[in-house]
Amino acid sequence: MLLCVEDQVDCLLLIDRDYEMFGAAMIADELNQARPELSLDVLEESEGEYMVLSDSLREFYVLISFVQEKVDSEILARALSSSYATALSAGIEEAAEEHRSYIHITASNNHPSEHVIAGVLDEIAPDLRQSMQSVRTEFEADQIEGKIVVCQHIARLLSEMLPVVAVHWGQSDLLLSGDCFVEQDPEDFPSLIHVHPFLYPDKTADDGSALGLTTRGARYVIGREIDFRPCRAEFAWMFDRTLSFLRMARMNNHNTVPDGHSFGEDEDEVIRVRYLPPVPGQIPLIALEVERSIEHGIGARARKRKPN
């Protein structure tokens, strides 16, 4: 299944002190142990500046850049505003503020130089840019997952080696502590770092107790983001069902539950799936709406569960 998403999957490792430099060969060796099918080797390396690795077919690239300055605050702003990020990593704002430099990791199916050239031309010569061959923007879902997993493997390895105080995971715009990031298994996809839920209140509710959530990152699994409509269920339950929805799609060749159909853990749950009409310039959405959850007293058949 083809998905239209950004080619580059990226990660920023925020570091608060000097560290011992490492070589590209070490990264290639570690990745080849984790993903031997890639057969990665080193294409370019400039000590202390950058390194480029690629697979044997030159269809997959990794760029690791060393930046001796702080991350632009605008890049972190949305992630820092997230209650989910602060719940995962207490004190993440202070940790991010303490960093002095960062390592930028990108995994891509286009050579890194193609993105650099495209970015420059977009700014200085848009007419010339339009006449050139475009950077590839549609990818098989398995290719996308592969980039995510490899990027996470590298970021996890370096977070264990270096004084990383915070990690900005770009695919879902999530900021978390280095310790929290290291705890996540790269082979567990999609997991709680690949889907970033942003909570919002139900403005129609009198007491404001019902919350909904929108995702950032789900499109890397199904080509759409998710709007889980407000209900009386707790956030943890809603997020668990969101991940279940994505994992079901992944197991079904990334095809989601059809529009108008429903899913649930058992007969006591009915979560309706609606494909929202596309809006020009915006990422397509799927709405999930709880029609029945006996556990939360939602639906005509609501009743108390019998004790075990």
C-alpha positions, 0 to 999 in steps of 0.5 A: 500500500502506498502512503503519501508522507514526508520522505525523511524520518528524523530525530533530534538528540539534545545533549548538554555537555561534551562527548566522545566522538564516534565513527560511522563504521560503528553505526553501520556495524550496529545497524547491520546486526539489527537489520542485516537485510540492509547491508549498510555501508559508509558513503561519506564522513566528515569527522565532527560534522556529518556522516552518510550511510546507505544500503547496498542498492542505494535506495535507503540513506541515513544522514547523521549531522552534528550541530554545535548549537541549540535546537530552534525553539520553534521546532520544539514549541508544539511538542512542549505544549503537549500534556502527553509529553509532560506526562511521559517525561516529567521535567522535560521542559527543563531538560530541553532548556539545558541542552547545548548541542544536538545530533540530527538523524534522518532516514530517507529513500532519497539521497540527503543532497536531493532534499538540500537542493530542493529546499534551497530552490524552493526559497530562491528559484521556485520556477526552476524547482517546479521544472525539476524531477520532484523528490519522491513523496509516495512510499510503500508502507513497509518502506516507511516503517523501515525508515522509522525503525532504523532511525529509532535504532540509531537514536536509541543506540546513541542515547545509551552512549551519549549524555542525551537529555531529551529526544525530539521524535520528528515523525510524531512531533514528540519530545521525551527524555532520553531515558524514556526514549531508550525504554521503547523497543524499535521493533514495536511499531506502532507504539506510544512514541509513534502516535502523539495524541493531542487532547481537546475538550468537548465544547458542547458538554456542560461540565467539560468532562468529555475529552477527545484527541487528535493524533500526529503520526498515524498517517505513517501507518494508514495515510490519515490522522485520527480524530477520536471524538470526545466521550466519557471514557478516560484518556488511557482507554481512548489511546489504547483503542487508537493504537489497536485500530492502527495495529489492526490496519498494519496487520491487514496490509495497512488497510483500515476498517471500512468507512461506516463499519465499527470495531471493538474489543468485544460485544460490549464495545462499538467504535464507529469509523468515519472517513471525513471528507478531504479538505484541500491542504490538510491531512485526511482524517478518520473519525472514531466515535464510541457508540457503546462502551459498557465499561464507561456507561455509554450506549443503550445497552449500558449496564454494570459488568458482572464481578469476576 
